[in-house]
Amino acid sequence: MGYDLSMRVWRGDAGGGALGDYTVAVEEGEVVLDAIHRLQATQAGDLAVRWNCKAGKCGSCSAEVNGRPRLMCMTRLSDFDPAETITVTPVRTFPVIRDLVTDVSYNYEKARQVPAVQLPPRDPDGKRRMMQQDVQRGQEFRKCIECFLCQDVCHVIRDHEDNKPKYAGPRFFIRYAELDMHPLDTTDRRKLAQDAAGLGMCNITKCCTEVCPEGIKITDNAIIPMKERVVDRKYDPVTWLGSKIRRRDPRDEV
């Protein structure tokens, strides 16, 4: 059964904007993105919104619905009282381009800073081998759909624009963790994660985990283990001493 939904949608661009009030006819079983599309079709043909799959897998339709970062295609209207006004605004952490579309290029800049995987030579039979449990450990992190909701809700950059140059954010902490936990990868990214990516600035409030639509345990399974690895390298006396002692090269004795 259909009903008239009251909506407030942010309209504007980088120069500023305001919330516009609309009444949109919706049907039972629809999601917020359906309402936005109907608003485009009937009242606001110039409304800018980014979306693609409408199946919760592309991560394109990120927005803030009643102040909470969500995927619009996965936010059911039935979660709200029919008499409630639903407010849709662009994600706050990134600059607005127009209406609900934001400039998320910051995330791609941070992605370029992560060193790629470096694998050792293959075994004599041409294969590389690793334990199944090691495969499964990193599999969780590869579920990320790059909706950047975790980036949006992270107060380190949400509330402090000046932190962005030196802070990668939770999406990329799971990338560092995924690679660092890979048993075949030969690159040590711990110092880079601490210094260039700003891992130490994260105070593990778990807000990123709470908004992840894929259910990735970002804090418990990626950020905290990565912090432990960084601490082991930086403060463990045995590890520290080993890093200071230069391995003797047999060629030096010639």
C-alpha positions as CSV (number, residue, x, y, z in Angstrom):
1,M,0.0,0.0,0.0
2,G,1.4,3.4,-1.0
3,Y,1.6,6.6,1.0
4,D,2.9,10.1,0.7
5,L,6.4,10.4,2.2
6,S,7.7,13.7,3.6
7,M,11.3,14.3,2.6
8,R,13.9,16.9,3.1
9,V,16.7,16.7,0.6
10,W,19.8,18.9,0.5
11,R,20.2,20.9,-2.7
12,G,23.2,23.0,-3.5
13,D,26.8,22.9,-4.6
14,A,30.3,23.8,-3.3
15,G,29.1,27.4,-2.9
16,G,26.4,26.5,-0.5
17,G,22.8,25.2,-0.4
18,A,19.8,24.3,1.8
19,L,17.3,21.6,2.5
20,G,14.3,21.4,0.2
21,D,11.0,20.1,1.4
22,Y,9.2,17.5,-0.8
23,T,6.3,15.1,-0.6
24,V,6.9,11.9,-2.6
25,A,4.5,9.1,-3.4
26,V,6.1,5.8,-2.3
27,E,5.1,2.1,-2.2
28,E,5.4,-0.6,0.4
29,G,8.8,-2.4,0.3
30,E,10.7,0.5,-1.3
31,V,14.0,2.0,-0.2
32,V,15.2,5.5,0.2
33,L,16.9,5.4,-3.2
34,D,13.5,4.6,-4.8
35,A,12.1,7.7,-3.2
36,I,15.0,9.8,-4.5
37,H,14.5,8.4,-8.0
38,R,10.8,9.2,-7.9
39,L,11.6,12.7,-6.7
40,Q,13.9,13.1,-9.7
41,A,11.2,11.8,-12.1
42,T,8.3,13.9,-10.8
43,Q,9.6,17.1,-9.1
44,A,13.3,17.6,-9.3
45,G,14.7,16.5,-12.6
46,D,18.0,18.2,-11.9
47,L,18.7,16.5,-8.6
48,A,22.2,15.0,-8.6
49,V,22.7,11.6,-7.0
50,R,25.3,9.0,-7.5
51,W,24.2,5.3,-7.8
52,N,24.8,2.2,-9.8
53,C,23.8,-1.3,-8.8
54,K,21.0,-0.7,-6.3
55,A,22.0,-3.9,-4.7
56,G,24.4,-2.8,-1.9
57,K,27.5,-3.9,-3.8
58,C,28.8,-0.9,-5.7
59,G,29.0,1.6,-2.7
60,S,27.9,4.5,-4.9
61,C,24.8,5.7,-3.2
62,S,26.3,6.7,0.1
63,A,24.5,9.5,1.9
64,E,23.4,10.6,5.4
65,V,19.8,9.6,6.1
66,N,18.4,11.3,9.2
67,G,22.0,12.1,10.1
68,R,23.3,8.5,9.9
69,P,25.7,7.4,7.1
70,R,24.0,4.8,5.0
71,L,23.6,3.3,1.6
72,M,20.4,4.6,0.2
73,C,19.7,1.4,-1.7
74,M,19.8,-0.6,1.5
75,T,17.8,1.7,3.7
76,R,14.2,0.5,3.7
77,L,11.4,3.0,4.2
78,S,9.8,0.5,6.5
79,D,12.5,1.3,9.0
80,F,10.8,4.7,9.5
81,D,7.4,5.7,10.7
82,P,5.3,6.7,7.6
83,A,4.5,10.0,9.4
84,E,8.3,10.7,9.9
85,T,10.1,13.1,7.7
86,I,13.2,11.5,6.1
87,T,16.1,13.9,5.6
88,V,18.8,13.0,3.1
89,T,22.0,14.9,3.0
90,P,25.4,14.3,1.3
91,V,28.2,12.6,3.3
92,R,29.7,15.3,5.4
93,T,33.4,14.4,5.3
94,F,33.9,15.1,1.6
95,P,33.4,18.2,-0.4
96,V,30.1,18.7,-2.1
97,I,30.0,18.7,-5.9
98,R,26.3,19.1,-6.3
99,D,23.3,18.0,-4.2
100,L,24.0,14.5,-2.9
101,V,27.1,14.0,-5.0
102,T,30.5,14.5,-3.2
103,D,34.1,14.5,-4.3
104,V,35.6,11.4,-2.8
105,S,38.9,11.7,-4.7
106,Y,40.7,11.9,-1.3
107,N,40.2,8.2,-1.0
108,Y,41.8,7.4,-4.3
109,E,44.8,9.6,-3.4
110,K,45.2,7.5,-0.2
111,A,44.8,4.3,-2.2
112,R,47.8,5.2,-4.4
113,Q,50.0,5.6,-1.3
114,V,49.5,1.9,-0.3
115,P,52.4,-0.2,-1.6
116,A,51.2,-3.0,-3.8
117,V,51.7,-6.6,-2.8
118,Q,55.2,-8.0,-3.4
119,L,55.3,-11.8,-3.7
120,P,58.3,-14.1,-3.6
121,P,59.3,-16.3,-6.5
122,R,57.1,-19.3,-7.2
123,D,57.8,-22.8,-5.9
124,P,59.7,-25.1,-8.2
125,D,56.4,-26.4,-9.5
126,G,55.3,-22.9,-10.5
127,K,52.8,-22.5,-7.6
128,R,52.6,-20.4,-4.5
129,R,51.2,-22.0,-1.4
130,M,49.6,-20.6,1.8
131,M,47.4,-22.1,4.5
132,Q,43.6,-21.9,4.1
133,Q,43.3,-20.1,7.4
134,D,45.5,-17.4,6.1
135,V,43.4,-17.1,3.0
136,Q,40.2,-16.7,5.1
137,R,41.7,-14.2,7.4
138,G,42.2,-11.6,4.6
139,Q,39.0,-12.6,2.8
140,E,36.9,-10.4,5.2
141,F,38.8,-7.3,4.2
142,R,38.3,-7.9,0.5
143,K,34.5,-7.6,1.0
144,C,34.9,-3.8,1.2
145,I,32.7,-2.1,-1.5
146,E,34.4,1.3,-1.0
147,C,31.2,3.1,-0.1
148,F,33.5,5.2,2.2
149,L,30.9,5.3,5.0
150,C,33.6,4.4,7.4
151,Q,35.7,7.3,6.1
152,D,32.7,9.6,6.5
153,V,31.9,8.7,10.1
154,C,35.5,8.7,11.3
155,H,35.7,11.9,13.4
156,V,39.5,12.2,12.9
157,I,38.8,13.6,9.4
158,R,35.1,14.3,9.7
159,D,35.7,17.0,12.3
160,H,39.3,18.0,11.4
161,E,39.9,18.8,7.8
162,D,43.6,19.5,8.4
163,N,44.1,15.8,9.4
164,K,43.4,14.6,5.9
165,P,47.0,14.9,4.4
166,K,48.4,12.7,7.1
167,Y,45.6,10.3,7.8
168,A,44.4,7.4,5.6
169,G,41.3,6.4,7.5
170,P,39.7,3.1,8.3
171,R,39.1,2.0,4.7
172,F,42.8,2.0,4.1
173,F,43.8,0.6,7.5
174,I,42.0,-2.6,6.5
175,R,44.0,-2.5,3.2
176,Y,47.3,-2.2,5.2
177,A,46.1,-5.0,7.5
178,E,45.1,-7.2,4.6
179,L,48.5,-6.9,3.0
180,D,50.5,-7.1,6.2
181,M,48.7,-10.3,7.2
182,H,49.3,-11.9,3.8
183,P,51.8,-14.7,4.5
184,L,53.5,-14.4,1.1
185,D,53.8,-10.7,0.9
186,T,57.4,-9.5,1.5
187,T,56.9,-5.8,2.1
188,D,56.8,-4.4,5.7
189,R,54.2,-1.7,5.8
190,R,54.1,-1.1,9.5
191,K,56.3,2.0,9.6
192,L,54.4,3.5,6.7
193,A,51.0,2.7,8.4
194,Q,52.2,4.5,11.5
195,D,53.9,7.5,10.0
196,A,52.4,8.3,6.6
197,A,48.9,6.8,7.1
198,G,48.4,8.1,10.7
199,L,47.4,4.8,12.3
200,G,48.2,6.1,15.7
201,M,45.6,8.9,15.4
202,C,42.8,6.3,15.4
203,N,41.4,6.0,18.9
204,I,39.3,2.9,18.1
205,T,35.8,4.2,18.8
206,K,34.4,1.5,16.5
207,C,32.2,4.0,14.7
208,C,33.6,2.8,11.4
209,T,32.6,-0.8,12.2
210,E,29.1,0.3,13.2
211,V,28.3,1.8,9.7
212,C,30.0,-0.9,7.5
213,P,27.3,-2.3,5.2
214,E,29.4,-5.5,4.7
215,G,29.7,-6.2,8.4
216,I,33.5,-6.0,8.3
217,K,34.9,-5.9,11.8
218,I,37.2,-3.0,10.9
219,T,38.3,-2.1,14.4
220,D,38.7,-5.6,16.0
221,N,40.1,-7.5,13.0
222,A,42.2,-4.9,11.2
223,I,42.9,-1.7,13.1
224,I,43.7,-3.2,16.6
225,P,45.9,-6.0,15.1
226,M,47.7,-3.5,13.0
227,K,48.3,-1.3,15.9
228,E,49.7,-4.3,17.8
229,R,52.1,-5.1,14.9
230,V,53.3,-1.5,14.8
231,V,53.9,-1.5,18.6
232,D,55.8,-4.8,18.4
233,R,58.1,-3.3,15.7
234,K,58.6,0.1,17.4
235,Y,58.8,-0.7,21.1
236,D,59.7,-4.4,21.6
237,P,63.3,-4.3,22.8
238,V,64.3,-7.5,21.0
239,T,62.8,-6.4,17.7
240,W,64.2,-2.9,18.1
241,L,67.7,-4.3,18.7
242,G,67.5,-6.7,15.8
243,S,66.6,-3.9,13.5
244,K,69.7,-1.9,14.6
245,I,72.2,-4.7,14.1
246,R,73.3,-5.0,10.5
247,R,73.4,-8.6,9.3
248,R,76.9,-9.7,8.6
249,D,77.4,-10.2,4.9
250,P,79.8,-13.1,4.1
251,R,81.2,-10.9,1.3
252,D,82.6,-8.5,3.9
253,E,84.9,-11.2,5.1
254,V,86.6,-11.6,1.8
